[in-house]
Amino acid sequence: MHRDNWASEGGRSLQTATRGQHRPTPRWNATSKSKDRDRAPTTYRSSRWSPLMHVLITQPYIPAYRVPLFSRVSELLDQVGVRLTIAAGAPGAIQAKRGDLSTVSGFIPMQERKVLLGQRQIMLRRASFAPKPDLIVSELEALNLFAWDAVLRKRPVVLWGHGKSYVNHPSRIGDRIEWALARRSERVMTYSASGRQYLIERGKLDPSSVVAIGNSTDTVALRSDLLALDAEDFQRTRRLVGTGTRALFVGGLDKSKRIDFLIESAIHARRLDPSFKLIIVGKGELEPIVKTAATNGAPVVHVPVARGRELARLAAVSGAVWMPGRVGLVAVDALAFGLPVHTTDFGFHAPEVEFLEGEEVLYLENDPQSFAENSLNHSVPTFDSGDRGLREEIPTIQSVASAFAKVVTDALAHI
């Protein structure tokens, strides 16, 4: 029977476990402590009995790109007798227009209510689940009241997030609140090494409690799709986008991606190369701008949704990823496809931009005409030419999930 449990912003706390209830000891090796926490696990013991422990992950919502990660984490935890539940809400108005809402095994919905606190909007969240979780993995955010409620009630919590203000203006107060939350948690997971370092140096967190686990889309599948392309794939793609010089944009069509700059750069590129077209993959609040530009003759091909082999086809005929605004997880997609990311010195890139090395990322002038000219001069050949290099060691779902699962099992072993 489900219990209506609140570990939420403004709601009742998680109900306490029945006193005197026996909890078996989890069967994993927990002999290593701090020095091994940054290393991902290599093997997991199988479990022939029902799950001994229960872990709850909270998320604002589940986008499609997160499904492979959560599925793999669930598999790894299941091997050591840990049940995983993922509680998530609905995407906000802007996020919903991206059309990437998905679900995953073990999902339960969170009930949400928005409350205004001055000029800030606070989200109150609750979820019904049973049994009570032994560990909560929640967002590393100053105003994550779900996590605050849990830590103040001495619930074991692992936090997961950027570690510092990459995608918005930093706030001293916000940082200090976030650090206070982090110090009360069992562990903190960040996407990048710089986020981890910031928490240690500025937030004064114990280095052994902060782990950079990386971030990734399913790059193994994307690389496999790319390598499996044949002549028919290229013919099919060129029927859609034509022949000639191509650049690729993949992402949500919102303000952070600088869509106006993107389209203006495409117009300048066609003046320099009449065969040029920009392939824009994505949906979002600024989608009407893209559609209007295409209708008015801009060199733009809009593909609202492309994943897997379809996305690989588009990447194969492109010479660069254009991202004049925020670079996020598209960085690892670009690595899978062997495409450089051409961007600007935008002030709010996500931590994934740090995964790019050398010529894998070019910071071009913050001017559409100069951006277009320099990008055309530094594009790579189409994949069917056989001249595109592919980096072997790239972020993967497997590596991130392994590191994620190790942090969780370490935390469970020490509570």
N, C-alpha and C positions, 0 to 999 in steps of 0.2 A: 504493500500500500504506500502510495506516495505521500510524503509529508510536505505541506506548504511551507518551504523554508525561505527565509529572507536572509541574504548576506548582502544587503543592498544599501543604496543611498536612500536613507530615510525610512527603511522598513525594519521588520523584526529580524533579529539575528538568526543565524543557523541554529536550529534546535540542537541541544546538547545530546550526546550519545547516551544510551541507557547505562546507568551506573552499574558497574560490576560486570558489564558485558565483556566476554573474552575476545581479544583481538590477536590472532596468530601472528607470529613473527614473519615478515616477508622473507622470501628465499632468494636474496641476491647478496653478492659479496660487497660488503660496505667497509672493507678494511682500509681502503685509501680515503684520505680526507681532503685537505685543501690542495695539495700539489697536483692531484690528478683531475681536478674538476674542469679544467679547460680542455681535456682530451675526451673525444667522443668514445662511447663504448664500442668494442669490436665484436663481442659475443653476448648473447643473452641466454639464460637457462630457460628451457621450456617448462611449462606448467601444465600438469594433468588434473589439477583441481580447480575449483571455482575461484574467481578473483578474491584475493585477500584484502586488497586495498582499493580505494576509489579516488580518482583524481578528477577534478572539475576544471576545465578551461573556460574562461569567459572571453567573449569577443563582441565588439559592437554589432557586427553581422559577419556572415561567412561569404566572402567573394569566391568566385570559381577557382582562382589561382591558389587558394589556401587548401582546397580539398585534398590534393596529393600529399601535402605535408601532414595534415591531421590524420589522414588514413595511415600513413607510414608510422607516425608516432603511436597511434593506437595499436598497430601490429606489434611494435617493439615492446610496448608496455604490457600487452597481453601475454607476451612470452615469459614475463616474470610475475604473472598473476596480478596485474594491476588493470582495473577497469577504467576506461576513459569516457567521460561525458563532456560534451561541448555545449555550453549554453550561450546563445547569441540572440541579439535583437534584430530589428529591421534596419536597413540602411536609411540614412537621412535623406532629405529631399534631393540634394545634389548628388549624393552617391547612388541613389536609386535610379537616376537617369543614365547611369553607366550600364545598366542591364546585366550586371555580373553576379547577382544574388544566386547562391547555390546552397546546398545542404550536404551533410556528411553523416556517416553511420555514428550513432551515439549522440545525435543532436537533440537538444531540448530547447524550446523557445523561452526567451526571457520577456517578462512583462515590463514595459517601460513607461515612465511618466516624466515629462519635462517640467522643470521648475526654474523660474527666473530668480537669480540671486544678483541683484544689482543689474549690471550689464552682461553678466555671464549666464549661460544656460546650463543647468545641472540636470543630469539624467539619473532618475531613480529607477533601479532595476531589481527585479526579483525573478526567481525560477523555482519550480517544483521538481524535486528529485529525491530519490532514495537509492541506496543508503546515503547518509551524510558523508560528504567527501572528507578524506583524510588530508588532502592537500588541494589548495586552490591555486591555479595559474591565471593571473589576471594582468590587465594592461598597466604598464608603468606610466602613470599619469597622475599629476598632482591632485586632480579633482576626481579621481576614481573612488567614489564613496563606497562602492562595493568592496574594494580592497581595504579601504580604511576601516570599515565596519568589521571586517574579518580580523585584521591585525590587532585592533583594539580589544577584540574579544579573544585574543591569543590563539586564533586559528592559524595554522601553518599556511603561508602564502609564498609563492614564487612570482616575481614580477617579470614582465617581458615587454621590451620596447626599445626606443631609440637610445635612451641614456642621456641625451642632451637635445636642445632645441635646434634641430636641423631645418625643419620645414616651416618654422614660424619665428617671430621675433622672440629672443630670449627674455625671460622675466626673472629677476632676482628672487622675488617672492615665490613664483612658481617653482623655481629650482629648489629653493629651500624646503618647500612643502613636499616636493617629489623626493628629495633626499631623506627627509624624515620618514616618509612612507617606506622607502627602500631599506633604511636601517632596521625597520621592524620586520622585514621579510626574511625568509630562510635563504633565498638566493635571488639574484637578478640576472636575467638574460638580455643581452643587447645584440643588435644586428651586426655591429662593426666594432673593431678594436678601438676606434677613437671614442665611441660612446662609452665603452667600458672604462677607458682611461679617464674620461671626464668625470665619471662617477667616483672613481678612486681619488683623483687629484683634487677635484673641486668639492665633491660631496663627502670626501673622507670616509668612503666605504671600505670595508675590509677587502683587499684584493682577492682573497680566496673565496669570497661570496659572490663575485661578479664574473660572469662568463660571456664572452662574445661567441655566439653560436652561428652567426652568419644569417643569410636569408636567401631564398631561391624560389624560382618557379620550377616546373618539371623540365629542367634543361636536358636531362638524359633523353627523354622522349622527344623533345624538340630537335636535338642533334640527330637522333635516329631518323626522324621524319625528313630532315634535310638530306641526310646521306642516302635515303631511299628514293629520292626523287628521280624520275626518269624523263625521257624525251616527251612523253605524253603530258606529264605534269607541266613542263615548261610551255608546251603549246597551249595548254588549257589556261595557264596564267597569262600568257601574252594575248590571248583572246579577250581577257578581262581588262588588262591594264595597258595593252599595246606594246610596241617595241620602242627601244630608245633608253635614255638615261632615266633611272628611277631612284627615288629616295623613299624611305619608309618611316612613318610615324605610327607608334602603337601606344595607346593610353586613353585615359578618360579625357573627354573634350570639356575641360573646365578652365578656369582662369589661370591656375597654376601652370598650365602647359603653354600659355602664350599663343593661343590659336591664331589671333590676328597677325602676329609676327610670322608665324609658320606659313600662312597663306601668302603674305606679302613676299616672303623669301622665295616661295615657289614661283610667283609671277616674275621676279627678277631672274631666277634660274632659267626660265624658259626664254627670256630675252637673250641670254648668253648661249643657250643650247635649245634650239626649237623642238628637239625631241623629248625634252624633260617633262616628267610628271611626278607628282608627289602622291604616294599611296597613303591615305589616312585610315587607319584601323582604329575604331573606337566609337563609343557613344557618350553622351553627356549633355549637360545643360547648354553648351555652345554648339551643339550639333546643327542647329539651323544656320549658323554662320558658314559652316562647311558646305552644307547643301546649297546655300545661296551662291557661294563662290563657285562651286562646280557648275551650277545652272548658268551663271553669268560668264562662263568660259575660262575660269581659272584652271591652270594645269593640275587639277586635283581629281583623284579617283577615291571616292569614299566607300569603304567596306566596313559596315557597322560592327560586324563580328567576324573574327578569324582566329581559330585556335588550331593547335596540332599541325597536321599536314598542310592545311590551307594556309596557315600563317607561314610555314616553312616555304611554301611556294612563293609567296610574296617577298619574303626575305631573300630568296635565292636570286631574284631578278633585280634586287635593289643594291645600291652601292654604299649606302650609309643609313643609319638611323638618325633622323632629324628630331631633336628635342631641345628647342631653344629655351623652354621653361624647365620645370622641375624634372630632373632625372631620378627615377626610382627603380623599381624592379625591372624596368625595360633594360637596365644595364646587363642583367644576367641573360635575358632573352638574346640580346645582341651578342654576348659571348658565345652562346649556343650556336648562333648562325654565322659567326665570324665577321660580323659587321661592326665598324667603328661607330661610336656615338658622337655626333656633332651637336654641340650645345654652346651655351654662352656662360659668362661668369655670373650666372643667376645666383641670387643670395640664399636660396632656400632649396638646394638640392638635398635629396634624401641620402641616408648613409650608404646606400648601394652604389653610389657613384664612386666610392672608394675601392670597389672591387675591380675597377678598370685600370689597366696599366699602360703606360707608354702611349702609343698611337691608337690604342683602343678607345681613347676619348680625346677629342679636340675641342678646346675652348676657343670659339671663333668670336669675331667682333659682334658687338651688340647693335648691329645695324643690318636690316634685312638684305640690302644689296651686297654688302661685304660678306655677310654670312653665306649667301648663295654662291658667290664667286669662289670663296675659299673652300666651301664644301665640295663643289664640283671638281676642284683641283686635288682633293684628297679622298675621293671615293675609291672603293675597292671594286675589282671585277665581279661580274655576275658569277654565280656559283657554277654554272655549267661550263664556264671557260676553263675550269680546273686550276685557276691561279689564286684562289682565295685560301688563306691560311686559317687554321682552326686551332685555338689554344686547347691543349689537352686537359689541364687542371683548371676546372671551372666550378663554381658553386653548384651543388646538386641538392635535390630534396633528400637524398639518402644521407648526405653529410650533415645537413641541418637537423633532420629528424633524429639522427643518432646522438648528436650533441644535446638536443632538446630532451630526449629520453634519459640521457645520463644525468642531466641536472635534476630532473624530476626524481629519479631513483635515489640519487645522492641525498636529496632533501628528505625523501621518505625515510631513508635509513637513519637520519639524524634527528627525527622529531620524536 
